[in-house]
Each structure stands twice: as C-alpha cells, then as structure tokens.
Amino acid sequence: MIDAPLDHVAIVVRDLEATLELYTQTLGFSPVYREIVADQGVEAAGVRSGDAVIELLRPLCEDSPIARFRGDAATRLHHTAYRVDDIRAELARLKAAGVRLIDEEPRRGAHGNTVAFLHPKSTGGVLIELCQRSSPR
C-alpha cells in the first residue's frame, strides 16, 4: 500500500441536507455522487474540492452502528480511504503482516467500488478503508 493515494475521507452526519449545503454552497465543493448503500445502512454523498473527496454518510436508521458511532455529535470523522489497484492482494499482504481485518473479503461500497476495512486496533486507532475503484470518478 506504499504510495496508495487517498481516495476519500468519510464523515458521519446527522443532517445530510444541511451538511451538503455547507460543503457545496458555502465552501464551494462540487457534488460528485449521492446514493443509498443499503447493505451498509447509509446514504453517501461525495463532494470534491480539487483532488480531495469528502464522503458524507447519513445513517439510514438511528439505531445502526454508524449512528451510534456518531453519538450526539452533529458530525464525526469516520474513516480514511486509500485507493488500491488489487484489493484482494492487498488484504492478503496485510493479513500476512498481522493486520487485523474487519472484512476478510471485499464488499461493494458506494458507486460500485470494492471496499474492505482494516480494524482500528491494528491501525493506531484509525478506521481505514481500502478502496478499489470500479471506474474513474
């Protein structure tokens, strides 16, 4: 994963409409995507400024793990995602190196990407997502 580019930074939000307005109208970010990722229990909206993408995640229900993670805060940083070319090979390499994986097998993420998460107990307390793009954004 050496030199793996940052794909996005994800923030869990309580009010997606207000947060999108802040990022697009006030801060001037451009909308990139917006979709429901039902199997992860979120609505995801990506906004771009230059090469950076911020992914805003709204939990679909307030008793979900991601809503509990956000707690009473209006927003909370959730994870950083790094782009890899071969997610299966990278998971195998990291597992062999002793990194604890949340996802032993990659799964579908937003906009058709393949994703897998690394456990924060193996990454200094930070939730890291590996992301293999399905197509260029």
MILUM-44777 format. One line per 2 residues: number of its first residue (from 1); their letters; for each residue x, z, y of N, C-alpha, C. Coordinates in pm, 1 decimal. Layout:
<atoms>
NUM	A	X/Z/Y/X/Z/Y/X/Z/Y ~ ...
</atoms>
This chain:
<atoms>
1	MI	83.2/0.0/-118.9/0.0/0.0/0.0/87.2/0.0/124.6 ~ 216.1/-13.0/108.9/304.9/-18.0/224.4/264.1/-134.7/313.1
3	DA	253.8/-109.7/441.4/213.3/-209.4/540.3/69.6/-256.6/524.4 ~ -14.9/-179.0/455.8/-155.7/-215.0/445.8/-219.8/-195.5/583.3
5	PL	-280.7/-300.8/637.5/-339.7/-287.4/770.5/-463.9/-198.3/769.2 ~ -484.9/-133.7/881.0/-607.0/-54.6/898.5/-724.7/-151.2/899.7
7	DH	-823.9/-125.8/817.5/-943.6/-209.9/815.5/-1048.1/-156.4/912.7 ~ -1074.5/-25.2/902.9/-1170.4/36.4/995.5/-1156.2/188.2/992.6
9	VA	-1215.5/250.9/1091.4/-1229.7/395.7/1097.7/-1379.7/422.0/1096.7 ~ -1424.2/512.3/1010.1/-1567.4/538.4/995.4/-1605.6/672.4/1056.3
11	IV	-1717.1/670.8/1128.2/-1770.1/790.0/1194.0/-1915.0/807.2/1150.3 ~ -1949.0/925.3/1101.1/-2087.7/955.9/1066.1/-2159.8/996.2/1193.4
13	VR	-2277.4/937.8/1215.9/-2351.4/963.5/1339.5/-2493.6/1009.2/1308.1 ~ -2546.9/1089.8/1397.0/-2686.3/1132.3/1383.8/-2779.1/1023.3/1437.0
15	DL	-2748.6/968.6/1554.9/-2834.5/871.6/1622.3/-2759.2/738.6/1634.3 ~ -2786.6/647.8/1542.2/-2714.4/520.9/1539.3/-2743.6/436.3/1662.9
17	EA	-2867.1/433.1/1708.0/-2901.8/350.5/1824.1/-2827.4/397.4/1949.1 ~ -2826.9/526.7/1972.7/-2757.4/580.0/2091.1/-2606.4/557.2/2080.9
19	TL	-2551.6/574.4/1961.2/-2407.7/555.7/1944.5/-2370.2/408.7/1958.7 ~ -2452.4/318.9/1905.4/-2428.1/175.4/1923.8/-2434.6/137.1/2071.1
21	EL	-2529.3/193.1/2141.5/-2539.5/165.2/2285.6/-2413.5/212.1/2358.6 ~ -2364.0/330.6/2323.9/-2241.2/381.0/2383.9/-2124.7/284.8/2357.6
23	YT	-2106.1/247.0/2231.2/-1991.5/162.8/2195.6/-2003.3/20.7/2250.3 ~ -2124.3/-36.8/2251.1/-2137.4/-176.0/2295.8/-2161.7/-186.8/2446.3
25	QT	-2257.4/-112.8/2498.4/-2293.7/-125.4/2639.8/-2194.2/-55.6/2732.3 ~ -2154.8/64.6/2696.6/-2067.2/143.7/2783.8/-1919.4/111.9/2761.2
27	LG	-1876.4/113.2/2634.7/-1734.8/92.8/2604.4/-1696.9/-54.4/2592.1 ~ -1794.8/-141.3/2571.9/-1768.4/-284.5/2567.1/-1724.4/-339.4/2433.0
29	FS	-1744.2/-264.0/2324.1/-1712.8/-315.4/2190.6/-1814.5/-423.1/2154.5 ~ -1776.3/-514.9/2066.3/-1865.3/-622.3/2021.0/-1924.0/-588.1/1884.7
31	PV	-2054.9/-608.9/1865.4/-2113.9/-586.6/1733.0/-2055.2/-684.8/1631.8 ~ -2027.5/-635.9/1509.9/-1971.3/-719.5/1404.9/-2069.3/-731.5/1288.7
33	YR	-2126.8/-619.9/1245.9/-2221.7/-620.6/1135.0/-2311.3/-498.5/1144.3 ~ -2423.6/-507.8/1075.4/-2515.4/-394.9/1062.4/-2594.6/-417.4/935.6
35	EI	-2595.3/-317.2/847.9/-2665.9/-332.7/721.0/-2691.5/-197.4/655.5 ~ -2785.8/-198.1/564.5/-2813.1/-82.0/480.1/-2728.2/-96.0/354.4
37	VA	-2654.2/8.8/319.8/-2580.5/13.7/193.9/-2649.6/123.1/112.0 ~ -2755.9/82.7/43.2/-2845.5/177.8/-22.7/-2774.4/264.2/-126.1
39	DQ	-2684.7/205.4/-206.1/-2620.4/284.9/-311.0/-2524.5/389.5/-255.6 ~ -2485.5/377.1/-127.3/-2404.5/479.6/-62.6/-2487.6/566.6/31.8
41	GV	-2617.0/533.5/44.7/-2707.1/615.3/124.4/-2682.7/611.2/273.7 ~ -2637.2/494.0/324.9/-2607.1/484.2/467.4/-2654.0/351.5/525.9
43	EA	-2675.2/354.4/656.2/-2683.1/232.7/735.1/-2549.5/223.6/806.0 ~ -2483.1/109.0/793.3/-2349.8/90.6/850.4/-2355.7/-14.2/960.2
45	AG	-2291.2/17.3/1072.4/-2279.7/-78.6/1182.4/-2134.1/-81.3/1225.5 ~ -2077.7/-201.6/1230.4/-1939.1/-217.0/1273.0/-1933.0/-273.1/1413.0
47	VR	-1843.0/-217.4/1494.1/-1819.4/-268.2/1629.2/-1669.4/-291.1/1644.6 ~ -1633.9/-393.3/1723.3/-1493.9/-432.7/1735.5/-1449.0/-429.5/1880.8
49	SG	-1325.3/-384.8/1897.9/-1253.2/-396.5/2023.6/-1114.8/-445.8/1987.3 ~ -1083.9/-570.6/2022.5/-956.1/-627.7/1980.5/-953.0/-639.9/1830.6
51	DA	-847.7/-589.1/1767.6/-835.9/-593.8/1621.9/-896.2/-471.7/1553.5 ~ -942.5/-375.1/1631.0/-993.5/-249.8/1574.6/-1142.8/-259.1/1545.1
53	VI	-1183.5/-206.3/1429.1/-1324.5/-195.9/1393.8/-1357.0/-48.2/1374.0 ~ -1463.9/-6.0/1438.2/-1518.3/128.0/1417.9/-1647.2/108.8/1339.0
55	EL	-1658.2/178.0/1225.4/-1778.6/169.9/1143.7/-1859.5/295.6/1166.0 ~ -1979.9/277.7/1216.6/-2070.8/389.1/1242.4/-2164.6/400.4/1123.2
57	LR	-2173.2/519.7/1065.6/-2252.6/543.4/945.3/-2366.4/640.0/975.2 ~ -2488.7/594.0/953.2/-2605.6/681.2/967.5/-2658.4/711.6/828.3
59	PL	-2662.8/840.7/791.3/-2718.1/876.0/660.3/-2865.0/832.9/651.4 ~ -2905.1/783.4/535.1/-3043.7/742.0/516.1/-3137.2/860.2/493.5
61	CE	-3081.8/973.4/452.1/-3163.4/1094.4/440.7/-3077.3/1214.3/479.3 ~ -3140.0/1314.0/534.3/-3066.9/1428.4/589.4/-3017.2/1527.9/484.7
63	DS	-3053.9/1507.7/357.2/-3000.4/1597.8/254.2/-2891.9/1528.6/170.6 ~ -2842.5/1414.7/220.3/-2736.7/1341.8/148.5/-2601.0/1407.6/172.6
65	PI	-2504.6/1380.3/85.6/-2370.1/1437.1/105.9/-2308.9/1398.8/241.3 ~ -2331.0/1277.5/286.6/-2271.0/1234.8/412.9/-2337.8/1304.4/532.0
67	AR	-2467.7/1332.9/521.2/-2536.1/1408.7/627.0/-2486.9/1553.3/627.1 ~ -2468.4/1610.3/509.6/-2415.0/1746.9/501.7/-2272.9/1751.4/557.5
69	FR	-2194.6/1647.8/532.4/-2059.2/1640.0/586.9/-2062.9/1642.5/739.2 ~ -2154.8/1567.9/799.0/-2167.3/1564.1/946.1/-2211.0/1699.7/999.6
71	GD	-2293.2/1769.0/922.1/-2340.7/1901.2/965.0/-2424.4/1892.1/1090.3 ~ -2406.3/1988.3/1180.2/-2485.0/1993.0/1303.5/-2427.9/1905.5/1414.8
73	AA	-2311.8/1849.4/1390.8/-2247.9/1767.1/1494.7/-2324.6/1636.4/1513.7 ~ -2318.6/1583.4/1633.1/-2380.2/1453.2/1659.9/-2301.9/1341.9/1592.0
75	TR	-2169.6/1356.5/1586.4/-2082.2/1261.6/1518.3/-1967.3/1337.7/1453.5 ~ -1909.1/1274.5/1349.8/-1792.8/1335.9/1285.4/-1711.6/1225.6/1218.0
77	LH	-1580.7/1227.8/1241.3/-1492.3/1131.5/1176.9/-1501.8/1148.3/1025.6 ~ -1524.4/1038.8/953.4/-1544.3/1046.3/808.9/-1423.5/998.4/729.1
79	HT	-1375.1/876.7/756.0/-1261.1/825.5/679.5/-1188.2/714.8/754.2 ~ -1067.1/687.2/706.5/-993.4/569.3/750.0/-985.4/475.8/630.3
81	AY	-995.8/346.2/657.7/-994.0/246.5/550.3/-878.5/150.5/571.6 ~ -808.1/123.6/462.7/-693.6/34.4/466.5/-720.8/-87.0/379.3
83	RV	-687.1/-203.0/430.7/-711.1/-329.1/362.9/-602.4/-355.1/259.1 ~ -643.7/-386.9/137.5/-551.0/-421.9/30.5/-592.6/-557.1/-27.8
85	DD	-495.3/-626.8/-85.5/-522.9/-757.8/-144.2/-578.6/-748.0/-285.3 ~ -533.9/-647.2/-362.0/-575.9/-630.9/-501.1/-609.2/-483.9/-523.4
87	IR	-734.8/-449.9/-506.7/-776.6/-309.2/-509.2/-755.6/-246.7/-647.6 ~ -778.8/-321.9/-753.4/-760.7/-266.6/-888.3/-614.1/-232.2/-913.8
89	AE	-525.9/-321.1/-874.7/-383.1/-295.0/-892.8/-339.1/-175.0/-808.7 ~ -392.3/-164.7/-688.4/-354.0/-52.9/-600.9/-406.1/79.3/-655.9
91	LA	-528.1/80.4/-709.6/-580.8/202.8/-771.3/-495.4/243.7/-890.9 ~ -457.4/147.7/-973.3/-373.5/178.8/-1089.7/-239.1/234.6/-1045.3
93	RL	-179.1/174.4/-943.1/-49.3/221.1/-893.6/-59.1/363.3/-838.8 ~ -164.8/389.0/-760.9/-181.6/522.1/-701.7/-211.4/627.9/-807.5
95	KA	-294.5/592.6/-905.4/-324.7/686.8/-1012.9/-197.8/721.0/-1090.0 ~ -115.2/620.7/-1119.7/10.7/643.6/-1190.3/105.2/731.1/-1107.9
97	AG	90.6/725.7/-975.6/174.3/807.5/-886.5/118.1/948.2/-869.4 ~ 4.8/978.0/-935.9/-51.9/1111.8/-930.7/-156.3/1134.1/-823.0
99	VR	-199.4/1028.2/-757.9/-303.3/1042.5/-654.7/-438.7/1058.3/-722.7 ~ -515.0/1156.7/-679.9/-648.5/1180.9/-734.2/-744.9/1079.0/-673.3
101	LI	-818.9/1010.1/-758.1/-912.8/907.1/-714.0/-1055.5/959.4/-718.9 ~ -1133.2/929.6/-617.2/-1276.8/954.6/-623.8/-1341.9/844.3/-705.6
103	DE	-1298.2/721.0/-679.9/-1350.3/604.2/-751.8/-1243.8/550.7/-846.2 ~ -1263.1/570.7/-975.3/-1172.2/513.3/-1075.4/-1189.3/361.9/-1079.9
105	EP	-1310.0/315.5/-1051.7/-1341.8/172.9/-1047.8/-1391.5/138.9/-907.6 ~ -1350.9/23.9/-853.9/-1401.1/-16.5/-722.2/-1551.7/-38.4/-726.3
107	RR	-1613.1/-26.2/-609.2/-1757.5/-48.2/-597.0/-1785.6/-132.0/-473.4 ~ -1908.9/-174.8/-461.6/-1948.7/-257.1/-347.3/-1959.7/-168.7/-223.4
109	GA	-1903.2/-215.9/-114.6/-1914.2/-148.5/13.8/-1993.3/-234.6/110.8 ~ -1984.5/-203.8/237.1/-2054.6/-280.3/339.5/-2004.5/-424.1/341.3
111	HG	-2092.4/-513.9/382.8/-2070.9/-659.3/395.1/-2001.0/-721.1/274.2 ~ -2032.9/-670.0/154.6/-1984.9/-729.8/31.3/-1841.3/-699.0/-6.0
113	NT	-1774.2/-614.8/71.1/-1637.1/-577.9/37.5/-1634.9/-491.3/-87.4 ~ -1520.3/-486.4/-152.4/-1498.4/-397.8/-265.6/-1418.8/-279.1/-213.5
115	VA	-1465.9/-157.6/-245.1/-1404.1/-37.4/-189.3/-1380.7/66.8/-297.9 ~ -1292.5/159.8/-268.7/-1267.9/276.1/-353.8/-1208.9/385.1/-265.4
117	FL	-1243.9/509.3/-295.1/-1197.5/622.2/-214.7/-1093.7/704.3/-288.7 ~ -998.2/755.3/-211.5/-896.2/847.0/-261.8/-936.3/988.2/-221.9
119	HP	-914.6/1084.5/-309.5/-958.1/1221.5/-283.1/-872.5/1285.7/-174.4 ~ -935.9/1351.6/-77.2/-860.6/1416.9/30.3/-759.4/1521.2/-17.8
121	KS	-781.5/1579.4/-136.0/-685.6/1678.0/-187.0/-551.9/1613.2/-220.9 ~ -549.6/1480.9/-235.2/-425.0/1409.6/-263.2/-369.9/1337.2/-141.6
123	TG	-442.0/1342.4/-30.7/-402.0/1263.5/86.5/-394.1/1349.3/212.7 ~ -352.0/1472.0/196.4/-332.9/1559.2/312.0/-460.4/1598.0/384.0
125	GV	-572.8/1596.1/312.9/-699.1/1637.9/372.1/-778.9/1526.3/438.0 ~ -729.0/1402.9/431.3/-797.8/1289.6/493.8/-862.0/1204.0/385.8
127	LI	-990.6/1172.4/401.2/-1057.6/1080.2/309.5/-1010.4/939.1/342.2 ~ -952.7/871.3/242.4/-902.0/735.8/261.0/-980.4/640.8/171.8
129	EL	-1018.3/528.2/231.0/-1086.4/421.9/158.8/-991.3/303.3/147.2 ~ -985.1/245.6/29.0/-918.1/117.6/11.3/-1026.1/10.6/19.3
131	CQ	-995.3/-98.4/84.6/-1096.0/-199.9/111.7/-1037.5/-337.9/81.6 ~ -1102.0/-411.3/-10.1/-1064.0/-549.4/-35.5/-1175.7/-636.5/18.9
133	RS	-1144.9/-714.3/118.7/-1246.8/-795.6/184.8/-1298.4/-906.3/95.0 ~ -1428.6/-930.1/106.0/-1489.6/-1042.0/33.4/-1466.2/-1172.0/107.9
135	SP	-1455.8/-1162.6/239.8/-1430.3/-1279.5/323.9/-1381.2/-1229.0/458.4 ~ -1318.3/-1314.7/536.1/-1269.2/-1270.4/669.2/-1384.0/-1235.6/761.3
137	R	-1359.7/-1136.3/847.6/-1459.7/-1099.6/949.1/-1423.9/-1166.9/1077.9
</atoms>
